[in-house]
Amino acid sequence: MATLVCPTYSSVLRIDLDAIRANYRTIAGVVEPARCGAVVKADAYGLGIEKVAPALRDAGCSEFFVAHLSEAIALFDAIGPGGTIHVLNGLEPDCEEICATRGFVPVLNSASQVGRWRDLARRGGAPLPAALQIDSGMSRLGLRFEDAAELSADPEFAGDITLRLLMTHLACADAPESPVNRRQRESFLRARALFPDVPASVSNSGGAFLSPAFHFDLVRPGIALYGAQPSPAAAGLVPVVRLEARILQIREVGEGTGVGYGLDYVAGGDRRLATIGIGYGDGWPRNLGGAGAAWFMDRRLPIVGRISMDSLTVDISSVPAHALHEGDFVELIGPSQPLSDVARDAGTIPYEILTRLGERHQRIYRDGAQTEVVHPGVRR
């Protein structure tokens, strides 16, 4: 039976693959001679790993990072053989054999993960590749220095595991002047001295724009690839996404009229309101009610009342009546309202805004002169 695709939609997410390639090349140029990888976890930060990862590969990326083994499998399906896929969170028990068979590189974060990977290597009679993460002060993932020292002193360790990468993660890379960055680097250098011949990686997106002393052999940008400025030091990145939503209904209300659940907003005079087809079920933050806005041309359209699961209401009184109609689209992320502004108004960070965008938007991928339209519900 053929799949039926409804030609209408309430919101559209435009994703510029050329911009992602450009951002990758910009970051790669900043960190040379270090190599530049790409973090594509969480479905390439919500933008679609099946489209984003091949674009990054075409831009020259060969080192990819995901969070979970399931994401590694999806990434391999998107890019095929030839690149290195690292699993940042390491492996859950009993997942080691799948990882080894598929040729992925786990990032080992704990003594138990190291032990299970070594056990599999011994059963197979050959060393297995891995990365080793050191906790340099973030207290999230990674081995303590004492654990790393114990491994380096173990004469059998190198026979079990071939270390491809020694890495850590910066807690304050988005604050270039923070003394924490220097302290973490110094802590990592102690661990690196235990494995002097192993390539090292410290920097995320923010770290890529710190001094070259933080670049080491490989950087791992994530959010910067997708157009967000990771720190004040970053420059030259271009926007990647644009989000628009359709006007479902326009109404005129008088003074004293309440709007939305709880009637939190009450009109202070005669207003023209538009109900927009996007809500928290589409990943639009609920706390933007009464704080955020949509845009039309150069006009800010404040959100009034609470955001519902499938809709929100904006005040369009500043727009001439003939200029906006039911069925027209307004901008939520784009030239008038960058991703960083949305995050600021929502009291969060660009990472969360992007990764919350769900499957209900029609997606339009721009790739050179070509565009591909993917309808809601039929992405994969």
C-alpha positions as CSV (number, residue, x, y, z in Angstrom):
1,M,0.0,0.0,0.0
2,A,1.4,3.4,-1.0
3,T,2.2,5.9,1.8
4,L,-0.3,8.8,1.9
5,V,1.3,12.2,2.4
6,C,-0.9,15.1,3.4
7,P,0.3,18.1,1.3
8,T,-0.4,20.6,4.1
9,Y,1.5,21.2,7.2
10,S,1.5,23.6,10.1
11,S,5.2,24.3,10.5
12,V,8.3,24.0,8.3
13,L,11.9,23.6,9.5
14,R,14.5,24.6,6.8
15,I,18.0,23.1,7.3
16,D,20.9,24.4,5.2
17,L,23.4,21.6,4.6
18,D,25.7,24.0,2.8
19,A,25.8,26.1,6.0
20,I,26.7,23.1,8.0
21,R,29.6,22.3,5.6
22,A,30.7,25.9,5.8
23,N,30.7,25.9,9.6
24,Y,32.7,22.7,9.6
25,R,35.3,24.1,7.3
26,T,35.5,27.3,9.3
27,I,36.2,25.4,12.5
28,A,38.7,23.1,10.8
29,G,40.6,26.2,9.6
30,V,40.6,27.7,13.1
31,V,42.1,24.5,14.7
32,E,44.6,23.5,12.1
33,P,46.9,21.6,12.3
34,A,44.7,19.7,14.7
35,R,42.1,17.5,13.1
36,C,38.4,18.4,13.2
37,G,35.8,15.8,14.1
38,A,32.0,16.3,14.5
39,V,29.5,15.5,17.2
40,V,26.3,14.3,15.7
41,K,24.6,12.8,18.8
42,A,20.8,13.3,19.5
43,D,20.0,12.9,15.8
44,A,22.6,15.5,14.8
45,Y,21.2,17.9,17.5
46,G,17.7,17.3,16.2
47,L,18.4,18.2,12.5
48,G,18.5,14.6,11.1
49,I,21.6,12.5,11.2
50,E,20.7,10.8,7.9
51,K,21.1,14.1,6.1
52,V,23.6,16.0,8.3
53,A,26.3,13.3,8.7
54,P,26.8,12.7,4.9
55,A,27.1,16.5,4.5
56,L,29.9,16.6,7.1
57,R,31.6,13.6,5.5
58,D,31.5,15.4,2.2
59,A,33.1,18.5,3.9
60,G,36.1,16.3,4.9
61,C,35.0,15.0,8.3
62,S,36.2,11.4,9.1
63,E,35.9,11.4,13.0
64,F,32.3,11.3,14.3
65,F,31.0,11.2,17.9
66,V,27.6,10.0,19.1
67,A,26.4,9.3,22.7
68,H,24.9,5.8,22.4
69,L,25.5,2.6,20.5
70,S,22.1,2.9,18.9
71,E,23.1,6.3,17.5
72,A,26.4,4.7,16.2
73,I,24.3,2.2,14.2
74,A,22.1,4.9,12.7
75,L,25.2,7.0,11.9
76,F,26.8,4.1,10.1
77,D,23.7,3.6,8.1
78,A,23.9,7.2,7.0
79,I,27.6,7.4,6.1
80,G,28.7,3.8,5.5
81,P,32.3,2.6,6.0
82,G,35.4,4.7,6.0
83,G,34.9,7.0,9.0
84,T,35.6,6.4,12.7
85,I,32.5,6.4,14.9
86,H,33.1,7.0,18.7
87,V,30.5,6.2,21.3
88,L,30.9,8.9,24.0
89,N,28.9,7.3,26.8
90,G,30.8,4.0,26.5
91,L,28.9,0.7,26.4
92,E,26.1,-0.8,28.5
93,P,26.8,-4.3,29.8
94,D,26.4,-7.0,27.1
95,C,26.7,-4.5,24.2
96,E,30.5,-5.0,23.8
97,E,30.3,-7.6,21.1
98,I,27.9,-5.6,18.9
99,C,30.2,-2.6,19.1
100,A,33.3,-4.6,18.3
101,T,31.6,-6.4,15.4
102,R,30.4,-3.2,13.9
103,G,33.8,-1.6,14.2
104,F,32.9,1.3,16.5
105,V,35.3,2.8,19.0
106,P,33.8,3.0,22.5
107,V,34.9,5.9,24.8
108,L,35.7,4.0,28.0
109,N,34.7,6.1,31.0
110,S,35.0,3.8,34.0
111,A,36.9,0.8,35.3
112,S,34.0,-1.5,34.7
113,Q,33.7,-0.4,31.1
114,V,37.5,-0.9,30.6
115,G,37.2,-4.3,32.3
116,R,34.4,-5.6,30.0
117,W,36.2,-4.4,26.9
118,R,39.4,-6.1,27.9
119,D,37.5,-9.3,28.6
120,L,36.0,-9.3,25.1
121,A,39.5,-8.7,23.6
122,R,40.9,-11.6,25.5
123,R,38.1,-13.9,24.4
124,G,38.8,-12.9,20.8
125,G,42.6,-13.2,21.2
126,A,43.3,-9.7,19.8
127,P,43.4,-6.2,21.1
128,L,40.4,-4.0,20.5
129,P,40.4,-0.2,19.7
130,A,39.1,2.3,22.3
131,A,39.2,5.8,23.5
132,L,39.9,6.6,27.1
133,Q,38.2,9.5,28.8
134,I,39.9,11.2,31.8
135,D,37.9,13.2,34.3
136,S,39.9,16.4,34.5
137,G,37.5,18.2,36.8
138,M,34.0,18.2,35.4
139,S,32.9,15.2,37.5
140,R,30.7,13.8,34.9
141,L,32.3,11.0,32.9
142,G,35.8,9.6,32.9
143,L,38.5,7.9,34.8
144,R,40.2,9.4,37.8
145,F,43.9,10.0,37.4
146,E,44.7,7.2,39.8
147,D,42.6,4.8,37.7
148,A,44.5,5.9,34.5
149,A,47.8,5.5,36.3
150,E,46.9,2.0,37.3
151,L,46.1,1.1,33.6
152,S,49.3,2.6,32.3
153,A,51.3,0.5,34.7
154,D,49.5,-2.7,33.8
155,P,51.9,-4.5,31.4
156,E,48.9,-6.4,29.9
157,F,46.8,-3.4,29.1
158,A,48.3,-2.6,25.7
159,G,47.8,-6.2,24.7
160,D,44.1,-5.9,25.4
161,I,43.3,-2.4,24.2
162,T,44.7,-0.3,21.4
163,L,44.2,3.3,22.5
164,R,43.1,5.5,19.6
165,L,42.4,8.6,21.7
166,L,42.8,10.0,25.1
167,M,40.2,12.7,25.8
168,T,38.5,14.9,28.4
169,H,35.7,17.4,28.3
170,L,35.8,21.1,29.3
171,A,33.2,22.3,31.7
172,C,33.6,26.1,31.0
173,A,34.8,26.3,27.4
174,D,32.0,28.8,26.7
175,A,33.7,31.2,29.1
176,P,37.2,31.7,27.6
177,E,38.5,33.7,30.6
178,S,37.5,31.1,33.2
179,P,40.4,29.7,35.2
180,V,38.7,26.3,35.1
181,N,39.8,25.8,31.5
182,R,43.5,26.2,32.5
183,R,43.1,23.9,35.5
184,Q,41.4,21.2,33.5
185,R,44.1,21.4,30.8
186,E,46.8,21.0,33.5
187,S,45.0,18.1,35.0
188,F,44.7,16.4,31.6
189,L,48.3,16.9,30.8
190,R,49.2,14.8,33.9
191,A,47.2,12.0,32.5
192,R,48.5,12.5,29.0
193,A,52.0,11.9,30.3
194,L,50.9,8.4,31.2
195,F,50.1,7.7,27.5
196,P,52.4,10.0,25.6
197,D,52.0,8.4,22.2
198,V,48.2,8.4,22.1
199,P,46.4,11.2,20.2
200,A,44.7,13.7,22.6
201,S,41.3,15.5,22.4
202,V,40.1,18.2,24.8
203,S,38.0,20.7,23.0
204,N,34.3,20.9,22.2
205,S,32.8,23.7,20.2
206,G,33.8,26.4,22.8
207,G,37.3,24.9,23.1
208,A,37.8,25.1,19.4
209,F,37.8,28.9,19.9
210,L,40.2,28.9,22.8
211,S,43.9,29.2,22.3
212,P,45.7,26.5,20.2
213,A,47.0,25.1,23.5
214,F,43.6,23.5,23.9
215,H,43.4,22.0,20.4
216,F,45.8,19.1,20.9
217,D,45.3,16.5,18.1
218,L,41.6,16.5,17.6
219,V,38.7,18.8,18.4
220,R,35.1,17.7,18.7
221,P,32.7,20.5,17.7
222,G,29.0,20.0,18.1
223,I,26.6,23.0,18.5
224,A,28.9,25.3,16.5
225,L,28.4,23.1,13.4
226,Y,24.7,23.9,13.6
227,G,25.1,27.7,13.6
228,A,25.1,28.6,17.3
229,Q,28.0,30.7,18.7
230,P,29.5,28.6,21.5
231,S,31.4,31.5,23.1
232,P,32.0,35.2,22.6
233,A,35.3,34.2,20.9
234,A,33.6,32.3,18.1
235,A,33.2,34.1,14.8
236,G,32.4,33.4,11.2
237,L,29.7,30.8,11.8
238,V,26.6,31.0,9.7
239,P,23.0,30.1,10.6
240,V,21.8,26.7,9.7
241,V,18.1,26.5,10.6
242,R,14.9,28.5,9.9
243,L,11.6,27.6,11.5
244,E,8.2,29.0,10.4
245,A,4.7,28.2,11.4
246,R,1.3,28.7,9.8
247,I,-1.5,31.0,10.9
248,L,-4.5,28.8,11.7
249,Q,-7.0,31.6,12.6
250,I,-7.1,35.4,13.0
251,R,-9.6,37.0,15.4
252,E,-10.3,40.5,16.8
253,V,-10.9,40.8,20.5
254,G,-11.9,43.6,22.7
255,E,-10.6,44.9,26.0
256,G,-11.0,42.4,28.9
257,T,-10.9,39.3,26.7
258,G,-8.9,36.4,28.1
259,V,-6.7,34.2,25.9
260,G,-5.6,30.6,26.2
261,Y,-5.6,28.1,29.1
262,G,-6.1,29.8,32.4
263,L,-6.9,33.1,30.6
264,D,-3.5,34.3,31.8
265,Y,-3.4,37.0,29.2
266,V,-6.2,39.6,29.2
267,A,-6.4,42.1,26.4
268,G,-5.8,45.7,27.6
269,G,-7.7,47.1,24.5
270,D,-8.8,46.1,21.1
271,R,-6.3,43.6,19.6
272,R,-5.9,41.4,16.5
273,L,-4.7,38.0,17.4
274,A,-3.4,35.1,15.3
275,T,-3.4,31.4,16.4
276,I,-0.2,29.7,15.1
277,G,0.1,26.0,14.4
278,I,3.0,25.1,16.6
279,G,3.2,24.3,20.3
280,Y,5.2,22.4,22.9
281,G,4.2,19.1,21.2
282,D,6.4,20.4,18.3
283,G,9.3,21.2,20.7
284,W,8.5,24.9,21.1
285,P,9.2,25.8,24.8
286,R,6.1,26.3,26.9
287,N,7.8,29.0,29.0
288,L,7.9,31.3,26.0
289,G,4.3,32.1,26.7
290,G,4.2,35.8,27.6
291,A,7.9,36.1,26.9
292,G,8.8,35.0,23.4
293,A,7.6,36.2,20.0
294,A,7.1,35.3,16.3
295,W,8.1,37.7,13.6
296,F,6.6,38.9,10.3
297,M,8.9,41.0,8.1
298,D,10.3,43.6,10.6
299,R,7.4,43.3,13.1
300,R,7.8,41.5,16.4
301,L,4.6,39.5,17.2
302,P,4.6,38.9,21.0
303,I,3.2,35.6,22.2
304,V,0.2,36.1,24.4
305,G,-1.2,33.6,26.9
306,R,0.0,30.1,27.5
307,I,1.5,27.9,24.7
308,S,-0.6,24.8,24.1
309,M,0.5,21.4,22.8
310,D,-0.3,22.2,19.2
311,S,-0.7,26.0,19.0
312,L,0.1,29.4,20.4
313,T,-1.3,32.9,20.0
314,V,0.5,36.0,18.9
315,D,-0.6,39.7,18.8
316,I,-0.5,40.9,15.2
317,S,-2.1,44.3,15.9
318,S,1.1,46.0,14.6
319,V,0.7,44.4,11.2
320,P,-1.7,46.0,8.6
321,A,-4.8,43.9,8.3
322,H,-4.3,43.3,4.6
323,A,-0.7,41.9,5.1
324,L,-1.4,38.7,7.1
325,H,-4.0,36.1,6.4
326,E,-5.0,32.6,7.6
327,G,-2.6,30.2,6.0
328,D,0.3,32.6,5.9
329,F,3.6,31.7,7.8
330,V,5.4,33.6,10.4
331,E,9.1,33.3,11.5
332,L,10.1,31.6,14.8
333,I,13.8,31.1,14.1
334,G,15.5,33.0,11.3
335,P,17.0,36.3,10.2
336,S,14.7,38.4,12.5
337,Q,15.0,36.0,15.5
338,P,18.2,34.0,15.7
339,L,18.4,30.7,17.6
340,S,20.3,32.4,20.4
341,D,17.5,35.0,20.9
342,V,15.0,32.2,21.3
343,A,17.2,30.4,23.8
344,R,17.6,33.6,25.8
345,D,13.9,34.4,25.9
346,A,13.2,30.8,27.0
347,G,15.8,30.9,29.7
348,T,17.8,28.0,28.2
349,I,20.6,27.3,25.7
350,P,20.5,26.8,21.9
351,Y,21.3,23.1,22.4
352,E,18.0,22.5,24.1
353,I,16.0,24.5,21.5
354,L,17.4,22.5,18.6
355,T,17.3,19.0,20.2
356,R,13.6,19.5,21.2
357,L,12.4,20.1,17.7
358,G,10.4,17.0,16.9
359,E,9.1,15.0,13.9
360,R,5.9,17.1,13.2
361,H,7.6,19.8,11.1
362,Q,7.9,19.5,7.4
363,R,11.6,19.6,6.8
364,I,13.2,21.2,3.8
365,Y,16.9,20.4,3.3
366,R,18.9,22.7,1.1
367,D,21.9,21.1,-0.5
368,G,23.5,23.3,-3.1
369,A,21.0,24.0,-5.8
370,Q,18.8,21.1,-4.7
371,T,16.1,21.0,-2.0
372,E,14.5,17.9,-0.5
373,V,11.2,18.1,1.2
374,V,10.5,15.6,3.9
375,H,6.9,15.5,5.2
376,P,6.0,14.9,8.8
377,G,5.8,11.3,9.8
378,V,7.8,10.0,6.8
379,R,11.3,11.2,7.6
380,R,12.9,7.8,7.8
